[in-house]
Amino acid sequence: MGNVAVHRATLSDIPTVLSLLRELAAYEGKLESVRIDESLLAEHAFGERACIEVLLGLLDGNAVGYAIFFPHFGSYHGRPWLYLEDLYVQPGARGAGVGRAMMAHLASLTVRRGWAGMAWSVLDWNESAFAFYRGLGAEKANGHVAMDLTGDALMKLAGEVR
C-alpha cells in the first residue's frame, strides 16, 4: 500500500485527466467515441459556465485515477444528488485504496453540501465495478435503466420544436 491522496483537479491537470479518460474509454472499448479535448474539458470544468467538477486520485504522488461529477436534481427528495459520470483507477493501482478514497471524498462532499445522495451507472458487464461499489454499501438503483438520446435521433427530435 502506498500513500493515497485525493485533490480537486486544476487547469494544469487537464492533460493528465484526458489521458486517464482515454484509458477508461479504451478499457470500455469506446476509445473511438472520445471527442473531448483540452479546450472542452477546460470550458466545462473551469470555464465561466462550468458544469462538472473533477477529482484526481493520487498514489505516491502520481495521478492514477480521476472522477468527473456534477449535481443533478432529485425531484422526489427536492434536493440535488451527486451524479458520478466517471470513476477510473488505473489497473495497476487498483486495490491500493485510491477508488475508495475518491468515493469517500465524494460522499463527504455530498453530505457537506446537504445533497440527498450519490448516483451513477455501471456497465452491465463490469463485474469488478459492481463488486467494488457493493463493498462500499451501494445498491442497485430502484429499477431505473439508463437511456440516452444522441446523434440523428436527437437532431430529429430537436427539429420538432416550432
N, C-alpha and C positions, 0 to 999 in steps of 0.2 A: 504494500500500500504506500502510495506517495502522498504528497501534500496536495489536497484538493481545495480549490477556491472557485468562487463564482463572482463575476462582476458584470455590470452593465456595459455593453459594447459602446464604443465611441466611434466617431468618424474614422479614426485611424485604424480601427479594427475591421473595416469593410472588406478589404481583400481576404482576410482570414475567414470571416463569416461566409463570404461567397465560395471560398474553397471548400469549407465544410458542407455548405449547402449542396454543392455539386457532388460531393462524396455521398451524401444522403440520396440524391437523385439517382446516382449510379447504383447504389445499393437497392433502390426500389425499381430499377430497370427503366427509369424515366429521364435519363440524362438529356436525351434529345428534346425533352419538353421544357428545359430550363431556358427562360427568356430574360430573367433578371440580370442586371449588370450593376456596376458600381454606382452609376448615377441614379438608377431606380431605387436601389437599396438606400442610398443617402437621402433621397427625396422622401421615401415612405417611413424611414426610421428617424431621421433627424431634420427633415425639412419643415417649412412653415406649417404645413398641414399633415404632419407625421401621424400615421395611423397604426404603427406597430412599435413594439419595443423588442430589444434583442439582448440576450444574455450570452456570455461566454463562460464555458466550463473549463477550468484550468487544472492540469495535473503537473505538479512540479514546475509550475510557471509556464507551461506550454498549453496553448489553446487546443483542446481535444474534443470539444463539443460546443453546441450552441442551442439556443431556444429562441423561437420567434413567437410572440404572443400579443394579444390585443383584447380589449373589453368587448363583450357582446351583451346585449340586454336580455335578461330573462324576464319575460312578461309575467309569468306566474309568481315569481319572487319579488318583482318590482325593483330589482337591483341588477347591476351588471354581474357578469361572470367573467372569469379569465378564460379566454379561449386560447389553447396552446396549438398553434399551427404546426410547428416543427419542434421536435426534441431529438437531437442526434449526438451520439458519442461515438468516436472512432472505435472500431472493433478492438484494437489493441489496448484501449484504455477502459473497456467495459469491465465491470466488476471491481473497479477501484473506488467507487463511490461518487463519481462525477455526476452521473444521471440523477442519483438520489439527492445530491447536494443541490442540483439545479431545480428539481421538483420541490424540495424543501424551501428554497428561496422563493419560488413561485407561490407556494402555499402561504408563506409568510406575507408576501405582497398582497395576496388575495384577502387575507384576514385584516391586515393593516388598512387596506382601502375600504373595508366594510362590504366587500362583494360577496355574493351568495355562494360561490364555489368555483371549481375549475372544470373545464370540459375539453375534450379532444377526441379525435378519431384515430383508429389503428387499422392498418391494412389487414384484411381478414386472414392473410397467410403469415403474418408476423408473430409467430408463437412466442419468441423471446420477448417481444414488446408486451404482449399480453401478460406473460409471467412477471415481468418487471413491474408493471402497473398494478397487478393483483397483489404483489408483495408490498406495495405502498398502501394497500387498503382500497384501491379504486375498484369500482364495479361497473359492469356493462350498463350503459345508459338504458333508460326505460323503453326499449323497443324502437328507438329512433334509428333510422337508416340514413346515412349521409347521402346527399344528392348534389349534383351540380348542373349548371346550365352555362354553356360556353360556345364559342365558335359560331357556326352557321345558325344553330338553333337559337342562340342568344340574339344574334343580329335579326333573325326573322321575327322573334317575339318583340324586340325593341322597335321594329318597324311598324308595329300595330298601333303605336301611340299617334294620336291625331292632334 
